[in-house]
Amino acid sequence: MPPKQIVKRSGRLVEFDQRRITTAIFKAALNLEGEDMERAQRVSDEVVAKIDRFYDDDDPPTVEDIQDLVIETLREMGHGSTAEAYSRYREEHARMREEKESAIVVEDTIPYKILWHLFTWNVEHGCHTVDALNTHMEKGTFPQLVEDTEELYHADIGVLAQRIVRRLDTVRLVIIAGPSSSGKTTTTYKLAEALESEGVRLVSRGLDNYFKDLESHPKDEFGDYDFENPQALDLDLISEHLLALMRGESVQMPIYNFKTGRREGTTEEFHLEDDQVLLIDSLHGLYGPMTESVPHDMKFKFYIEALCQIRDTQGEFVRWTDLRMLRRMVRDSWHRSYSPARTVGHWHYVRRSEMRHIVPFIGRVDHVINGSLAYELAVHAARMGPLMDGIVEEYRGQPRRYDAYVRAQRVRDLLASVKPLLDESCIPRDSLMREYIGGSSYEY
């Protein structure tokens, strides 16, 4: 048997998982030698056999050791071109890691100070791991965790509101940005309430009505439309309208019909009063062309992300993107008649757009909000956990949907380890969680 653990680059021991080797080999071969998962599995089996011969639990292999064995084995089995592709993949990811680490140190963007604060809070409240979260469920203290988590989120909203108030001498436009299902809509409502208590009139407008007609959107090989790309929005019209509003002029806002995929023939007139501040809610609020017509000192920009600081049963932090995908799966299934499986299949568009058009601009904001809720995995376990086996099977054996298959597997395994919350009555009606599960006191 191969070692039970391997040594990561950080020096930490994690559980050995052969699937990671098979996946890496398959991806390297995908565009070179066809879509043969069985061949990738055979190479992977040989790599594992070598690991078994050369290493044991007292001397586990490092990630680099395993990668060296993969390249060696591919060449020995006559897959030289795949070995070269794998080697290039390895070098490219090493370069990307170095650039990412350097950028964080140099720019000090989010989120290390924030993440440390959140992780410390989770430890103090006994929700820093899945096992700890399950303990709350077993002991009957889960409702108190919900209450404490909601209090933390509202305190963060209060800090944000005060920062905006201190800049009201120049600010006329507040921009909330962040990736899909990070909690932008509820946070907008909350911020409006907090500012109203300070005598500030905040007027919120989403930008969904500025989508271009669907017929102008490109499709991929599966017939999916890419709504996640900022170019799906009429950026010129948005910029023109924002500038007019800052000047005190009225604009005719379009009305978009998502059922027909086209703008309606009618428009809605809108203007700002002298004592009002405009807030726009958009995935791409930090994308330069969207608000470049508005002077810098008139804008206050903040970013929201589901900065989950909970470790799974393998000691890995739950991926923020997986948490947000679960939210969208839940919401789309009841609010938009969009199946959870289809949401998983579409998620590669979401991630591609986030990495291109959202994440790179996070260092340019004035404030960062955590949109994750420490208790929410239990909610997803109850709602999506029973469906995950079926979703995994739906994408099994589809090479071009392999990303969806791997992602579904990972989420299935995560939710299987979480005790489900079967009674959601402890979640307040004004909670951010209600944006996804329904029953909110806000009108979405």
C-alpha positions as CSV (number, residue, x, y, z in Angstrom):
1,M,0.0,0.0,0.0
2,P,1.3,3.5,-0.8
3,P,1.8,6.0,2.1
4,K,-1.3,7.4,3.7
5,Q,0.0,11.0,3.5
6,I,2.2,13.2,1.3
7,V,4.1,16.4,2.1
8,K,2.8,19.6,0.6
9,R,5.0,22.5,-0.4
10,S,4.1,24.2,2.8
11,G,5.5,21.2,4.7
12,R,2.1,20.1,6.0
13,L,1.1,16.5,5.8
14,V,-2.2,15.8,3.9
15,E,-4.0,12.6,2.9
16,F,-2.7,10.9,-0.2
17,D,-5.3,10.9,-3.0
18,Q,-4.5,9.0,-6.2
19,R,-7.4,10.9,-8.0
20,R,-5.2,14.0,-8.1
21,I,-2.5,12.2,-10.0
22,T,-5.0,10.7,-12.5
23,T,-6.7,14.1,-13.1
24,A,-3.3,15.8,-13.7
25,I,-2.3,13.1,-16.3
26,F,-5.7,13.2,-18.0
27,K,-5.6,17.0,-18.3
28,A,-2.1,17.0,-19.7
29,A,-3.1,14.4,-22.3
30,L,-6.5,15.9,-23.1
31,N,-5.4,17.9,-26.2
32,L,-2.6,15.6,-27.3
33,E,-3.5,11.9,-27.1
34,G,-7.2,12.0,-26.9
35,E,-9.8,11.6,-24.2
36,D,-8.7,8.3,-22.7
37,M,-9.4,8.3,-18.9
38,E,-8.5,4.6,-18.7
39,R,-5.0,5.3,-20.1
40,A,-4.5,8.0,-17.5
41,Q,-5.6,5.6,-14.8
42,R,-3.1,3.0,-16.0
43,V,-0.2,5.5,-15.8
44,S,-1.5,6.7,-12.4
45,D,-1.5,3.0,-11.2
46,E,2.1,2.6,-12.2
47,V,3.1,5.9,-10.4
48,V,1.4,4.6,-7.3
49,A,3.2,1.3,-7.5
50,K,6.5,3.2,-7.7
51,I,5.5,5.3,-4.7
52,D,4.7,2.1,-2.8
53,R,8.3,0.8,-3.6
54,F,10.2,3.9,-2.8
55,Y,8.3,5.5,0.1
56,D,6.5,4.6,3.3
57,D,4.6,6.3,6.2
58,D,7.8,7.2,7.9
59,D,9.2,8.8,4.8
60,P,6.3,10.1,2.7
61,P,6.8,11.6,-0.7
62,T,6.6,15.3,-1.4
63,V,4.4,16.8,-4.2
64,E,7.6,17.4,-6.2
65,D,8.6,13.7,-5.8
66,I,5.3,12.5,-7.1
67,Q,5.4,14.9,-10.1
68,D,8.9,13.6,-10.9
69,L,7.6,10.1,-10.9
70,V,4.7,11.0,-13.2
71,I,7.0,12.5,-15.8
72,E,9.4,9.5,-15.6
73,T,6.5,7.0,-15.9
74,L,4.9,8.8,-18.8
75,R,8.1,8.6,-20.7
76,E,8.7,4.9,-19.8
77,M,5.2,4.0,-21.1
78,G,5.7,5.8,-24.4
79,H,3.8,9.0,-23.7
80,G,6.6,11.5,-24.4
81,S,4.4,14.3,-25.6
82,T,2.1,14.0,-22.6
83,A,5.2,14.0,-20.4
84,E,6.3,17.3,-22.0
85,A,2.8,18.8,-21.6
86,Y,2.7,17.8,-18.0
87,S,6.2,19.3,-17.4
88,R,5.1,22.6,-19.0
89,Y,1.9,22.5,-16.9
90,R,4.1,22.0,-13.8
91,E,6.4,24.9,-14.6
92,E,3.5,27.2,-15.5
93,H,1.8,26.6,-12.2
94,A,5.1,27.1,-10.3
95,R,5.4,30.5,-12.1
96,M,1.8,31.4,-11.3
97,R,2.3,30.6,-7.6
98,E,5.4,32.8,-7.4
99,E,3.6,35.7,-9.1
100,K,0.6,35.3,-6.8
101,E,2.7,35.2,-3.6
102,S,4.7,38.2,-4.8
103,A,1.6,40.2,-5.7
104,I,0.0,39.6,-2.4
105,V,3.2,40.7,-0.5
106,V,3.8,43.7,-2.6
107,E,0.2,45.0,-3.0
108,D,-1.1,43.8,0.4
109,T,-4.5,43.3,-1.1
110,I,-7.0,41.2,0.8
111,P,-7.1,39.1,2.6
112,Y,-4.5,37.8,5.0
113,K,-5.2,40.2,7.8
114,I,-8.9,39.7,7.3
115,L,-8.5,36.0,7.0
116,W,-6.5,35.7,10.2
117,H,-9.2,37.7,12.0
118,L,-11.9,35.4,10.7
119,F,-10.1,32.2,11.4
120,T,-9.4,33.4,15.0
121,W,-13.1,34.2,15.4
122,N,-14.0,30.7,14.1
123,V,-11.6,29.1,16.5
124,E,-13.0,31.1,19.4
125,H,-16.6,30.1,18.4
126,G,-15.8,26.4,17.7
127,C,-16.6,26.4,14.0
128,H,-13.1,26.3,12.4
129,T,-13.5,22.7,11.1
130,V,-16.3,20.6,9.8
131,D,-16.0,18.4,12.9
132,A,-16.3,21.4,15.1
133,L,-19.4,22.5,13.2
134,N,-20.9,19.0,13.6
135,T,-20.3,19.3,17.3
136,H,-22.5,22.3,17.5
137,M,-25.3,20.3,15.9
138,E,-24.8,17.4,18.3
139,K,-24.7,19.6,21.4
140,G,-27.7,21.7,20.4
141,T,-25.7,24.9,20.3
142,F,-26.1,25.5,16.6
143,P,-28.8,28.2,17.0
144,Q,-26.3,30.2,19.1
145,L,-23.7,29.8,16.4
146,V,-26.2,31.2,13.9
147,E,-26.9,34.2,16.2
148,D,-23.2,34.9,16.7
149,T,-22.4,34.6,13.0
150,E,-25.2,37.1,12.1
151,E,-23.9,39.5,14.7
152,L,-20.4,39.4,13.2
153,Y,-21.7,40.1,9.7
154,H,-23.9,43.0,10.8
155,A,-20.9,44.5,12.7
156,D,-18.9,44.5,9.5
157,I,-21.7,46.3,7.7
158,G,-21.6,49.0,10.5
159,V,-17.9,49.6,9.9
160,L,-18.5,49.9,6.2
161,A,-21.3,52.4,6.7
162,Q,-19.1,54.6,8.9
163,R,-16.3,54.7,6.4
164,I,-18.7,55.9,3.7
165,V,-20.2,58.5,6.0
166,R,-16.8,60.0,6.6
167,R,-16.4,60.6,2.9
168,L,-19.8,62.0,2.1
169,D,-18.3,65.4,1.2
170,T,-17.3,64.0,-2.2
171,V,-18.8,60.5,-2.7
172,R,-21.9,60.2,-4.9
173,L,-21.4,56.7,-6.2
174,V,-20.9,53.6,-4.1
175,I,-19.9,50.4,-5.9
176,I,-20.3,46.9,-4.5
177,A,-18.5,44.2,-6.4
178,G,-17.6,40.6,-6.0
179,P,-17.9,37.2,-7.5
180,S,-21.2,35.4,-8.1
181,S,-23.3,34.5,-5.0
182,S,-21.0,36.3,-2.6
183,G,-23.9,38.1,-1.0
184,K,-24.0,41.4,-2.8
185,T,-27.7,41.9,-2.9
186,T,-28.4,41.4,0.8
187,T,-25.3,43.4,1.7
188,T,-26.8,46.3,-0.4
189,Y,-30.0,46.2,1.6
190,K,-28.1,46.1,4.9
191,L,-25.9,49.0,3.9
192,A,-28.9,51.1,2.9
193,E,-30.4,50.4,6.3
194,A,-27.2,51.3,8.1
195,L,-26.7,54.6,6.2
196,E,-30.4,55.5,6.6
197,S,-29.8,55.4,10.4
198,E,-27.1,58.0,9.7
199,G,-29.4,60.2,7.7
200,V,-28.0,59.2,4.3
201,R,-30.3,58.4,1.5
202,L,-28.9,55.5,-0.5
203,V,-30.5,54.6,-3.8
204,S,-29.6,51.1,-5.1
205,R,-29.7,50.1,-8.7
206,G,-28.6,46.7,-10.2
207,L,-27.2,46.6,-13.8
208,D,-29.0,43.4,-15.0
209,N,-31.2,45.6,-17.2
210,Y,-28.1,46.7,-19.1
211,F,-27.5,43.2,-20.6
212,K,-27.2,43.2,-24.4
213,D,-29.8,41.2,-26.3
214,L,-29.2,37.5,-26.1
215,E,-28.9,37.1,-29.8
216,S,-25.6,39.0,-29.7
217,H,-24.0,36.7,-27.1
218,P,-21.6,34.0,-28.3
219,K,-22.4,30.4,-27.5
220,D,-20.0,27.6,-26.7
221,E,-20.0,24.0,-28.0
222,F,-22.7,23.1,-25.4
223,G,-25.0,26.0,-26.3
224,D,-24.4,28.0,-23.1
225,Y,-24.5,31.8,-23.0
226,D,-21.7,33.6,-21.1
227,F,-23.5,36.0,-18.9
228,E,-20.4,36.3,-16.6
229,N,-18.4,38.3,-19.1
230,P,-18.5,42.1,-18.6
231,Q,-18.9,42.5,-22.4
232,A,-22.3,40.9,-22.0
233,L,-23.3,44.3,-20.6
234,D,-23.8,47.5,-22.5
235,L,-20.7,49.2,-20.9
236,D,-20.9,52.3,-23.1
237,L,-24.5,53.0,-22.0
238,I,-23.8,52.3,-18.4
239,S,-20.9,54.7,-18.4
240,E,-22.9,57.4,-20.2
241,H,-25.8,57.1,-17.7
242,L,-23.6,57.2,-14.6
243,L,-21.9,60.4,-15.8
244,A,-25.3,61.9,-16.5
245,L,-26.6,61.0,-13.0
246,M,-23.5,62.5,-11.4
247,R,-24.3,65.7,-13.2
248,G,-27.9,65.7,-11.8
249,E,-29.5,64.7,-15.1
250,S,-32.2,62.2,-15.7
251,V,-31.6,58.9,-17.7
252,Q,-33.9,56.5,-19.4
253,M,-32.9,53.1,-18.0
254,P,-33.6,50.0,-20.1
255,I,-35.7,47.1,-19.0
256,Y,-34.4,43.6,-19.8
257,N,-36.7,40.6,-20.1
258,F,-34.7,37.4,-19.1
259,K,-37.4,35.2,-20.5
260,T,-37.1,36.6,-24.0
261,G,-33.4,37.5,-23.7
262,R,-34.1,41.0,-25.0
263,R,-34.7,44.5,-23.8
264,E,-38.3,45.6,-23.6
265,G,-39.4,48.5,-25.8
266,T,-40.1,50.6,-22.6
267,T,-37.7,52.3,-20.3
268,E,-37.7,53.7,-16.8
269,E,-36.8,57.3,-16.0
270,F,-34.4,57.8,-13.2
271,H,-32.4,60.6,-11.6
272,L,-30.6,61.4,-8.3
273,E,-31.8,64.0,-5.9
274,D,-29.1,66.3,-4.5
275,D,-29.0,64.5,-1.1
276,Q,-28.9,61.0,-2.6
277,V,-26.0,58.6,-3.1
278,L,-26.2,56.0,-5.8
279,L,-25.2,52.4,-5.2
280,I,-24.7,50.0,-8.0
281,D,-24.6,46.2,-7.5
282,S,-22.6,44.3,-10.2
283,L,-20.3,41.4,-10.6
284,H,-18.1,43.7,-12.6
285,G,-18.3,46.9,-10.6
286,L,-14.5,47.1,-10.4
287,Y,-14.1,46.6,-14.2
288,G,-12.6,49.9,-15.4
289,P,-14.7,50.7,-18.5
290,M,-17.9,50.4,-16.5
291,T,-17.4,53.5,-14.3
292,E,-14.4,55.3,-15.9
293,S,-16.6,58.3,-16.7
294,V,-17.1,59.1,-13.0
295,P,-14.2,61.0,-11.2
296,H,-12.2,58.9,-8.7
297,D,-13.0,60.9,-5.6
298,M,-16.8,60.6,-6.3
299,K,-16.6,56.7,-6.0
300,F,-16.4,54.5,-2.9
301,K,-15.7,50.9,-3.9
302,F,-16.0,47.8,-1.7
303,Y,-15.6,44.1,-2.4
304,I,-17.4,41.1,-1.0
305,E,-16.2,37.5,-1.0
306,A,-17.3,34.4,0.8
307,L,-14.0,34.2,2.8
308,C,-14.8,30.9,4.4
309,Q,-12.3,29.8,7.0
310,I,-13.4,26.3,7.8
311,R,-11.2,23.2,7.3
312,D,-12.7,20.0,5.9
313,T,-12.0,16.6,7.3
314,Q,-8.8,16.4,5.3
315,G,-7.5,19.6,6.9
316,E,-8.0,21.7,3.7
317,F,-9.8,25.0,3.8
318,V,-13.2,24.8,2.1
319,R,-12.9,26.6,-1.3
320,W,-14.7,29.9,-1.5
321,T,-15.8,29.2,-5.0
322,D,-17.4,25.9,-3.9
323,L,-19.3,27.6,-1.2
324,R,-20.6,30.2,-3.7
325,M,-21.5,27.5,-6.2
326,L,-23.6,25.8,-3.6
327,R,-25.5,29.0,-2.9
328,R,-26.2,29.5,-6.5
329,M,-27.3,25.9,-6.9
330,V,-29.8,26.3,-4.1
331,R,-31.1,29.7,-5.4
332,D,-31.2,28.8,-9.1
333,S,-33.2,25.6,-8.3
334,W,-36.1,27.4,-6.7
335,H,-35.9,31.0,-8.0
336,R,-34.9,30.6,-11.6
337,S,-36.0,27.0,-12.5
338,Y,-32.4,26.2,-13.2
339,S,-31.3,22.7,-12.2
340,P,-28.4,22.3,-9.7
341,A,-26.6,20.1,-12.2
342,R,-26.8,22.7,-14.9
343,T,-25.4,25.3,-12.4
344,V,-22.4,23.0,-11.8
345,G,-21.9,22.5,-15.6
346,H,-22.0,26.3,-16.1
347,W,-19.6,27.1,-13.3
348,H,-16.5,27.1,-15.4
349,Y,-17.8,30.3,-17.1
350,V,-18.2,31.9,-13.6
351,R,-14.7,31.0,-12.5
352,R,-13.1,32.1,-15.8
353,S,-14.8,35.5,-15.7
354,E,-14.0,36.0,-12.0
355,M,-10.3,35.4,-12.6
356,R,-10.2,37.7,-15.6
357,H,-12.5,40.5,-14.6
358,I,-13.1,40.6,-10.8
359,V,-10.2,39.2,-8.7
360,P,-7.4,41.2,-10.4
361,F,-9.1,44.4,-9.2
362,I,-9.6,43.5,-5.6
363,G,-6.6,45.6,-4.5
364,R,-8.3,48.8,-5.7
365,V,-11.2,48.9,-3.3
366,D,-11.8,50.9,-0.1
367,H,-13.2,48.1,2.0
368,V,-13.6,44.3,2.0
369,I,-16.6,42.5,3.4
370,N,-16.7,38.8,4.3
371,G,-19.9,37.3,2.8
372,S,-19.5,33.8,4.2
373,L,-21.5,32.5,7.1
374,A,-19.8,30.1,9.5
375,Y,-22.9,27.9,9.8
376,E,-24.0,27.6,6.2
377,L,-22.4,24.3,5.2
378,A,-25.0,22.6,7.3
379,V,-27.7,24.3,5.3
380,H,-26.1,23.2,2.0
381,A,-25.7,19.6,3.3
382,A,-29.4,19.4,3.9
383,R,-30.5,21.0,0.6
384,M,-27.8,19.9,-1.9
385,G,-26.2,16.9,-0.2
386,P,-28.9,14.4,-1.4
387,L,-28.5,15.5,-5.0
388,M,-24.7,15.4,-5.4
389,D,-24.4,11.7,-6.2
390,G,-26.8,12.2,-9.2
391,I,-24.9,15.3,-10.3
392,V,-21.6,13.4,-10.2
393,E,-23.0,10.6,-12.3
394,E,-24.5,13.0,-14.8
395,Y,-21.0,14.3,-15.7
396,R,-19.1,11.1,-15.3
397,G,-17.6,9.9,-18.6
398,Q,-17.9,13.3,-20.3
399,P,-14.3,14.4,-21.0
400,R,-15.2,17.9,-22.0
401,R,-17.2,18.3,-18.8
402,Y,-14.5,16.9,-16.7
403,D,-14.2,20.2,-14.7
404,A,-17.8,19.8,-13.6
405,Y,-17.3,16.2,-12.7
406,V,-14.3,16.9,-10.5
407,R,-16.0,19.9,-8.9
408,A,-19.1,17.9,-8.2
409,Q,-17.1,15.1,-6.6
410,R,-15.3,17.5,-4.3
411,V,-18.5,19.1,-3.2
412,R,-20.2,15.8,-2.7
413,D,-17.4,14.6,-0.5
414,L,-17.5,17.8,1.5
415,L,-21.2,17.7,2.1
416,A,-21.2,14.1,3.0
417,S,-19.0,15.0,6.1
418,V,-21.4,17.7,7.3
419,K,-24.4,17.1,9.6
420,P,-27.4,18.7,7.8
421,L,-29.5,21.4,9.3
422,L,-33.1,20.0,9.0
423,D,-34.8,22.9,10.8
424,E,-34.0,26.3,9.3
425,S,-36.2,28.3,11.7
426,C,-33.1,29.5,13.6
427,I,-32.0,31.5,10.5
428,P,-33.3,35.1,10.7
429,R,-35.6,36.3,8.0
430,D,-33.2,39.2,7.3
431,S,-30.2,36.9,7.0
432,L,-27.9,36.9,4.0
433,M,-28.6,33.2,3.9
434,R,-32.2,33.9,3.0
435,E,-31.0,35.4,-0.3
436,Y,-30.4,31.8,-1.4
437,I,-32.8,29.6,0.6
438,G,-35.8,31.9,0.4
439,G,-38.1,33.2,3.2
440,S,-36.4,36.6,3.3
441,S,-37.9,39.7,4.7
442,Y,-36.3,41.5,1.7
443,E,-37.7,41.5,-1.8
444,Y,-35.2,40.1,-4.2
